[in-house]
Amino acid sequence: MTKGEQLQHLEDLIAVAKDSELGYETAATHVGDDRLATIFADYAKQRAGFVKDLKEEVARESGEVPADNGTITGTVFRGWMSV
């Protein structure tokens, strides 16, 4: 696997982790149970940590800070969760 392929995989993981972070934030906001809201908020914070760590690894390997955008699919799903 080339360095470029490794970086692409890391960037793909960043997108998935960001989707997960934003999804849990959305769930925490819209759930009617305070206990579940706390759990979802904790998961969102954990995923934000994953995003941070992955971005640091990409920056270390490439010298560039990657975007931490999620995917279009994640955006659509979060929109559906908000309905």
N, C-alpha and C positions, 0 to 999 in steps of 0.2 A: 504494500500500500504506500502510495506516495505521500509526501508531506501535505500536498494540496488536498488529497482525498481525506487524510486525517482531519485537516482543518474543516473540510466540508461536513464531515460526520459530527464534529464538535458543534458546528453552527446549527446543524439539524437538531442536535440534542438541546441546544439553547432554545430553539423555537418551540420544541415540545415541552420543555420545562416551563417556558414563559406561558404557554397555553394553559398548563396545569396550574401555575400560580394564579393567573387571572380567572380561571374557572373556579378555583376554590374561593377566591375573593368574591366572585359573583354569588356563589352558593351561600357563603357566610352572610352576605347582605340580604338575600332573599328567603332564607330558611326561617321558619317561624319558631324554632326551638333554640333557646339561648345556649344550651349545651352543645348542640350541633354547630351553631354559629362559631363558638369558640374553637371547636375541633377543626372546622374548615379554615378559620383564620390562622390557626397554628400550621396547618398543612400549607397554606399559601406562603407563610413566612419561610417554611422549610424549602419550598420550591424556589423562592426568591434567593435563598442561599445557594441552591444548586446553580441557578442562572449566574450568580456572581462568580462562583468558583469556575464554571465553564468559560465565562468571558475572560477571566484572568488567565486561564490556560491558553486560550486562543491568542490573547495579547502577548503572552510570554513566547509562544511559538512563532507568531507572525509579526509581532511588533505593531499590530493594529487592533483597536478595540472594536469588536463586532457589534452590530445592532442586536437588540434583544427583543425583536418583534416576535410575536406569535405567528400562527398560520391563519390563513383565510378560513379554513375549516373550524379552527378554534374560535374565531371571531363570530362565525355563524352560530356555533353551538351556544356560546355565551349569550348571544342575542335571543336564541330560543329559550334559554333558561330564564331570561328576564320577562318573558311573556306571561 
